[in-house]
């Protein structure tokens, strides 16, 4: 499974602290030699202020060597820095946490700064102490404290670059503390900021030196990778992932910068398919984008096959493009192992397998009128008895029940599906055509206004946003 592991591909788009759980996962699953992974863990940890963790890793990697003296010097320096930053930040917090001050603050940040300066002699430089202390707390692993200080800083700061950096740091802190509802809100806020701000406000780049579109592409690429933590832990995350990743701007980012994200897009589409097709889903309606996610994802998989393919994407390709059920069955067997070993997808292995079997059944029933239950069970990698029970439950729980009947004596399923009226076929094929044409015209108009300028993006040139982390 090492050839299908994406950890080395994803880590360059993550912060050091977000990368460490992925490496720990590799150690637990023994996908790579443990010694190599521990070296990578040490290289990441020594760039933070988590000295005890770094020393522990050093002793594992170099059991016969003494711990370098530099660690003790760094530890003492960190202690003194912590005390200084804490005093500076606490002086600001004492003011803004005063009930009288809290009542006096308004939505206008400039007005608030003027009020604090006139009444409490607080300046923007002093407020920046909240940012510095939040960043420092993050560096030694106090993620909850970092989230609090970065939040308070953003309430008052008018510095766009530091505010954007604090957004990234706050999101990372919420992810690492497992506060998924808060992390989702932070992710949405950060994504809106990236989508709407001018080039001067995008972190880590100079507007004079970099094309605005390129800056936005870099930022969206990082958001896609960080959002995987949120979308595969939040209860509604898979549906929200489809809404975001299938939007034109982020789908373009995936195709341009990070085609390996197709694994997670395809998995989310498969996980959402059965629930969105079930009659019981009427109580929780989903958007047309989610209902037709499989169709859209298959198109993208077909277009990007030259850039990326793995058992998950190949399963959908064999099932919906080649209509090769034997090949789809083989790819599903591999995909089950890939999902089980993936850091983000491991806990969804059984649900993925159940939904994938549903897709195979649905596709198989569409092109056959009479189906041998034993044959279909074999294609689902189930025994005859397991397959019979699974198919009966599937027909009972989904819309197939209106068209399918089971003949237990002959051990077959008979499909009686009335033909779709021709006018309905035309409607289905032309649905959304006017909207897509309008969007294409707007895109062409924007390109003309920008003078046709642009620059190619090399994947190894994508830089990290200036996050408030180490």
Number of C-alpha atoms within 10 A of each C-alpha: 11 12 8 16 18 15 16 11 10 17 16 16 21 17 21 20 22 17 19 18 14 19 22 16 17 22 18 10 14 13 15 15 10 17 12 11 19 19 16 15 24 20 15 18 25 18 14 19 20 16 18 14 15 20 17 14 20 22 14 15 19 12 11 8 10 9 14 10 8 8 16 12 10 12 15 11 11 16 10 11 13 15 11 13 18 18 13 18 21 15 15 21 17 10 15 20 12 10 9 10 16 11 10 11 17 11 9 10 15 13 13 18 19 15 17 21 13 11 9 13 11 18 14 15 9 14 21 21 24 28 27 21 26 32 26 25 22 27 21 19 16 17 23 17 17 29 24 15 23 30 19 18 25 23 13 22 20 15 13 15 17 21 23 23 23 27 23 25 27 31 26 28 27 23 24 19 13 15 16 21 15 14 24 21 12 19 23 14 14 18 17 11 15 21 15 11 13 14 19 16 21 25 23 17 20 14 14 9 7 13 16 19 14 17 25 19 23 22 23 21 22 22 21 20 17 21 20 18 21 27 22 22 18 16 12 11 19 24 22 18 22 25 17 19 19 20 12 11 13 18 19 15 20 23 18 17 19 20 20 19 21 24 22 22 26 24 25 26 27 26 21 22 21 21 18 23 17 14 12 13 13 11 7 8 11 16 12 10 16 23 20 14 23 23 14 15 24 21 13 19 24 15 12 17 14 9 12 17 19 18 21 26 26 26 26 27 23 18 21 19 14 11 16 13 19 14 17 26 21 16 21 25 17 18 25 19 16 23 25 17 22 21 21 18 19 16 15 18 18 13 13 24 19 16 19 26 25 21 20 23 19 14 15 17 20 12 11 13 13 15 17 15 22 18 13 23 21 14 21 27 15 16 13 15 11 13 20 20 12 18 20 15 12 19 19 13 16 18 14 19 15 12 13 18 16 20 12 10 6 9 13 18 21 17 20 13 13 7 6 8 8 9 8 10 11 10 10 10 9 10 11 11 10 10 10 11 11 12 13 12 12 12 12 12 11 12 13 11 10 9 8 10 10 12 10 7 13 9 11 8 8 18 16 17 21 18 22 25 22 18
